[in-house]
Amino acid sequence: MPKETDVEELIGRARRLMAAGVKPFRSDADLIEFARTVAETRAAVATCAAGPRRMVALMAARMHDRIDLSLRGLRLAELFRRHRLSRIEREVALLMALRELGLAEFGGNPELLAASAGGAADRLRMARALRPEGRLIRKGLIEIEICGPFGEHPKAASELIGALTSRRDAGACAVRGQDELLDRSHALFDALRERGSAIGMARDFARRAEIEPCNRRVRRDAAAFWRIVERYPRWPLHQMRRARLSDSEAQIVILLIGKELGFSDPGDDLFTGEGLAQCASESIPQIRHTLKLLGGRSRLRAEGLVRACGGRAGGPAIEDEAALRSCEFELTPEALKRFGVPSRRSRPTRNRPHRPLARLDDLALGDAARRAIRMALAQMANRELLFDGWGLGAKFGYGRGLTMLFAGPPGVGKTATAEAIAHELGRPIITANYAELQSCWVGETEKNIARIFSEAAEANAVLFFDEADAMFHSREAATQPWEAREVNVLLERIEKFDGLCVLATNRKLALDPALERRIAIKVEFERPTAAMRKPIWKKLLPKRIPLARDVDLDRLAAAALSGGEIKNVIWNAARLALARTPAGPLTAVDFEEALAMETGARWSGKTARPIGFDRGRAIELAADGGRRRRR
């Protein structure tokens, strides 16, 4: 209870301020001093007669009138106007600022209420302004700290105090470029991730009290981030504001920007549909509604901002809630370009499309292989006629892609044929890199498999699995549960793939039996016949390579070699010639030694390993398949 002399002094100071008339405040310090006098006088006269209380009410009204007149140069007035605060909300914000700056002491909410509006109705409005759903907390001007068993403690947030303590309002959010602006998104990303964890804990352990503080932090950091973005309308990230995304949609985009910038591991469950929905929701019931924002017909997907890159979702038709929860998402290349985000700045090298070099004219193929290639090219070139014109699309809802199997011994042209098909279609080719598909973490391999199919579809590329038995092995031989799951995902994705997929293997019998019905065209590659070997020699020997006159292609073609082995012989003959003299040429002796090296080093069961035979018999031995003749 203040002394009587103190009360009289406060009333005298209040009367002097009232006599100054209604005019704009000269500075934020003048406003804070006026607010301090109002708070101290109101607390002092709370038990006095009605006259002093009415005077303080008039003084508070005078303060708000002067705030309304302070149009320029007053950061607090601009802050109140921007957030459209009511008079009660202004008073609460000013009291919080006074306490944070050490200019007033309020032990708790009762004392705070006593220092604010006078009547019961005004105090009720103030109490409502301090609720979590109130504008002050939603706009990030006031924070509520959880003080353990002592309850909640309201305090002024950084934006409110920054408006009083910073020299320039713009300086607090000035950034030097788009890259620094992207770095500022980390605080919001971290707040969203923390909220996702809190919601997950609440679902598992019923700890719902931790969600609301996280919601308040998200609102505060979101408000701070978007204020910065709005200051730079010419920068690419401002396109997010122009897109008029909802709060949850914008938060999903922010999380996926963080994925690209390396704020969290790209394989984190945070970037699944379940993780994104939890982080972008304010409550547990909201999660299923947020999940719909990632569906195939949602705005984010329809406008090409977000795409599915893993899990079980393969298109709008099968994107039910369970599929969306397990699916991984990322920003599309168009969205990355639109928002000025560095593409996969922290992501490791992945299976990338490349331009095929081999051509069909460069290959010496049998009649069966050429017929199969013509069938494949005809389907890929006439898809609309096949599915729409002839009606096959109405009969078969999926399986519109084409899967081919190239089986045969090594070096017979399986890889070169896959590249030649891609070249003929004018498409890039993606060769699956098993080192990047396989992961030691359970579930990651399945995500990587789904991602490579999505990337092939996006790039309109031919997808090629060399040594396919390494991935499509029989599930009966699996020793661990996840090995069978990986094959399951491969079989599912290959059936729903809409493009051209080519599998090559030397061990056809090791493939999973379920793969057989999913393969439309099967091609058996055999070792080239004598009639095919000479064209292979001609195609593989460059026109500029210096050949001696004694080199006889007919005699070289007599050796029973595959295309890969012929390539090795040409390379070794060139190395022998270079070792002798850089000027060349390649002689028949060079080719004979190269043939002896190739056939003598074989370890397959069909050939022996002749060592130390006469150089003159090299071609004869090679023509006989490298076998020693019994005499």
Phi, psi and omega in degrees: 000118182292153178292159182296324179293323178295320180296315180297322179295318179296319180295321178297319179294322179295320180294322178295321178292323179293327182289345183289346179085176181268108179210159182298149173290143181281334183201170176294329178296320177298318180295316181296321179295319178297314180297323179295318179296318179299314183295314182294320180293318180297318179294327183285326185261013183301329181255006181276185180292171184294330183302304178300324180293320178295324179296319179293324177297319176295324179295319177297320177296319178299321179299317181290325176298318179291327175298317181296331179278344184275079187279328186233147173079000181245106186294322179295318179297319178295321179296315180296320182290321181297324181267001176054053182279144173283174181295320178297316180294325176298315181298317179299315180298319179294320178296320178296320179294319178300316180293319181294326181275358179077019181266354178204154181237123176231121184289335181185189182299322179300314178293325178296318179295324181293332182273002183248226186300151189279312187277169180297322181295319179293321179294325177295319178296322179294318178300321178294325179295337180269003178286153181302329180276359180290160184296323182299319181280321179297325180275358176080020177274333179231140176248152176245117177266138176272118184255049178058229182287352183271003175090206185258149182228112179283146178210156179291136180277171186296327181295318181293313180290325179297326179295337181264327189261337181282149180288320178227133179298322181290329184294333182291337183236020178286136176231156186270347181182176181300323183294319177292326176297321176296321179297329179294342179287350182297322181299317179292319177303314181295321178295320178295318179296319178296322178293321177300319178294320180295319179293321176298319177294322180295323179291323185275324188234011177057039179258068187284344183294340183275350184287315186297317175302324177292321176300319180294321178294320178299314180299318181295310182291327177293317179298318180295319182293315183289333174297320178294315182301319183292341179283346185232072186293343182271351181275150186303325184295340178294344177299336178295324178289321181291335179289347178054049178284151172290168180302314182293320178296316179296323179292324175297317179296318179299317179298319181285333171296318177298327176297317180291325183275357177082023177291340176209160180300133182301336179272006181296142176298347176305330186263011169278168178301320179297313182295315180296319181295322178295316183291329184265013179245147179266351181206166181295316179298337183284345187301314183293331177287321178294325180300327180294339178292349180255000181293165184298333181258010180285167181295318181299322180279318183296325180271008174072032178266323185231145177224155175278137181226013179187183181080208186255356183282125181238005180164168184301329186292332184246012183275071173280179185298319181295320180293319181294325181297323183271349186281143175266147183232158176205166176285145177285159175303326178295319179292321178300317179292319183296320183266001178069035181263129177302129186287116174049052184298329184248004186274139179292163179301137182236183177295115186247145176290144177223161184281125180289143182256327183289148177237155179298325179294341180276353187254145173252100186245156176284172183296321182295317180294318180294323178294319178295320179294319178298321178297315181296316181295323180295318180294314183293332181275343185233042183297316183296318178296317184295314187270324182262309183294316181268355173081009181290334180294327179288335181275330184237110184288336178218179183080030180279350177280187182225126178244129180241146176241122175255113181242142179160172182292169181294150172077018183258007173101019181294312180294316180298324179292320177299317178295321181295323177296315178299320179295321181293326179278350183072031182241155171286171179230138176248119176263119184299126177261106185295331179297330179268339177281317183284141178222149178282349181267133182297129179096337182288324179298318179298321178296318180295324177296313179298324182294318184292326175293319178295320180291323177295320178294318181295318181277358183053045187253156170283129181260123187239123174254101175277148185050054188298337181295342178292333181250321184264038182289161182296132180291341179293335180269000182291138179256345180234150182300322184290338177294320177292323179296322179298317178293322177302315180295318178300314180296320180293314183291324181291330179287329182263358181291134186266358183249207181255124178238131181240128176249138177233139181206151171262351186230074184300325183289345179277351181287154179294135181301330181293344180287334189299316182288343180273354180263121183278319184232123179247130183236126176263118176264128179245163176298141185297143176282174180299324180291333181273339188288322180296315175301326178294315177303315182296321182287328184274337179279117179297151180293333184270358182286133182283114179250136175287160183291340183276001178283120183246109182296325179298319180290321178296321181291344178290339179288131184281079182244153172274172179300319178296322179290323176299320177299316179298320180297317179298316180297314182292324176296320178295321179294319178298319179293320179295322179295331179281309178196135180297340182283346182075200000272179172278125184255172177299325179296321178299316180292325178295316178295321179295321176297319179296321179296319183289314183280331181285341182263005180293144176234008179291161184291342184278346184230151174272186179239083181289124181238133174080018179283166183290136183300326182293338180264008186299313183291324178295318178294319179296320179295334180269012178079014177084005182272141174286138177272135177281134180249000000 
